[in-house]
């Protein structure tokens, strides 16, 4: 099985993020896809060769989660962006859930921005826990630490420096730029019944 690189050129020209920054970001994403495929093949080969108990297999298996999540989180991130964004519709199921969980859209956004403003590199995710039907804003450290087990990511924001510093943006300005370019229709479509 081979994972395919997705094309996100439709994001070029998005307000607040330069094409140079985006192309650099797309190249980084390409590396995650390439490495996910390489590790998948190598791990399967080692398994067939009876090397599954070797230290090398163990370390590659651990690394697979890093590369996989780097690939998938970037896909979720790019997929939930669009030029000019779209307004969160107060009549949608997602917005009603946000109001139920946080009191108002504005309260959710305040908490999301506060989570995004934490020091360090990582990701911020608006997660849905399908068992409790609750929403959570969560900090994901690196790619593979901090995910809420069993939860579905609805909105993903990349907070590694490569997502904004090439353009000289300060983190708060980047957070606002991100929120202005969210495709709320895509986010709503990630909401499971």
ChimeraX attribute file (.defattr): number of C-alpha atoms within 10 A of each C-alpha:
attribute: neighborCount
match mode: 1-to-1
recipient: residues
	/A:1	6
	/A:2	11
	/A:3	12
	/A:4	10
	/A:5	15
	/A:6	13
	/A:7	11
	/A:8	14
	/A:9	11
	/A:10	11
	/A:11	19
	/A:12	16
	/A:13	14
	/A:14	17
	/A:15	16
	/A:16	18
	/A:17	20
	/A:18	16
	/A:19	16
	/A:20	12
	/A:21	16
	/A:22	23
	/A:23	15
	/A:24	15
	/A:25	18
	/A:26	20
	/A:27	11
	/A:28	15
	/A:29	22
	/A:30	19
	/A:31	16
	/A:32	22
	/A:33	23
	/A:34	18
	/A:35	19
	/A:36	23
	/A:37	19
	/A:38	14
	/A:39	19
	/A:40	18
	/A:41	14
	/A:42	15
	/A:43	20
	/A:44	14
	/A:45	13
	/A:46	15
	/A:47	14
	/A:48	10
	/A:49	9
	/A:50	10
	/A:51	15
	/A:52	16
	/A:53	10
	/A:54	11
	/A:55	10
	/A:56	13
	/A:57	18
	/A:58	14
	/A:59	10
	/A:60	15
	/A:61	16
	/A:62	12
	/A:63	15
	/A:64	21
	/A:65	16
	/A:66	18
	/A:67	23
	/A:68	22
	/A:69	18
	/A:70	22
	/A:71	23
	/A:72	15
	/A:73	21
	/A:74	24
	/A:75	18
	/A:76	19
	/A:77	18
	/A:78	24
	/A:79	18
	/A:80	23
	/A:81	26
	/A:82	21
	/A:83	16
	/A:84	16
	/A:85	19
	/A:86	16
	/A:87	13
	/A:88	16
	/A:89	13
	/A:90	13
	/A:91	8
	/A:92	13
	/A:93	13
	/A:94	23
	/A:95	18
	/A:96	16
	/A:97	18
	/A:98	22
	/A:99	15
	/A:100	13
	/A:101	16
	/A:102	17
	/A:103	12
	/A:104	16
	/A:105	18
	/A:106	12
	/A:107	14
	/A:108	20
	/A:109	15
	/A:110	13
	/A:111	16
	/A:112	21
	/A:113	17
	/A:114	13
	/A:115	17
	/A:116	25
	/A:117	15
	/A:118	13
	/A:119	9
	/A:120	12
	/A:121	17
	/A:122	20
	/A:123	23
	/A:124	25
	/A:125	24
	/A:126	20
	/A:127	21
	/A:128	24
	/A:129	16
	/A:130	14
	/A:131	8
	/A:132	8
	/A:133	12
	/A:134	14
	/A:135	22
	/A:136	20
	/A:137	22
	/A:138	20
	/A:139	23
	/A:140	22
	/A:141	16
	/A:142	16
	/A:143	21
	/A:144	18
	/A:145	13
	/A:146	14
	/A:147	18
	/A:148	16
	/A:149	7
	/A:150	11
	/A:151	18
	/A:152	18
	/A:153	23
	/A:154	24
	/A:155	24
	/A:156	25
	/A:157	26
	/A:158	23
	/A:159	24
	/A:160	15
	/A:161	15
	/A:162	15
	/A:163	19
	/A:164	24
	/A:165	13
	/A:166	15
	/A:167	16
	/A:168	10
	/A:169	16
	/A:170	11
	/A:171	19
	/A:172	13
	/A:173	12
	/A:174	19
	/A:175	20
	/A:176	12
	/A:177	19
	/A:178	22
	/A:179	19
	/A:180	18
	/A:181	21
	/A:182	25
	/A:183	21
	/A:184	23
	/A:185	16
	/A:186	17
	/A:187	20
	/A:188	18
	/A:189	11
	/A:190	17
	/A:191	17
	/A:192	12
	/A:193	6
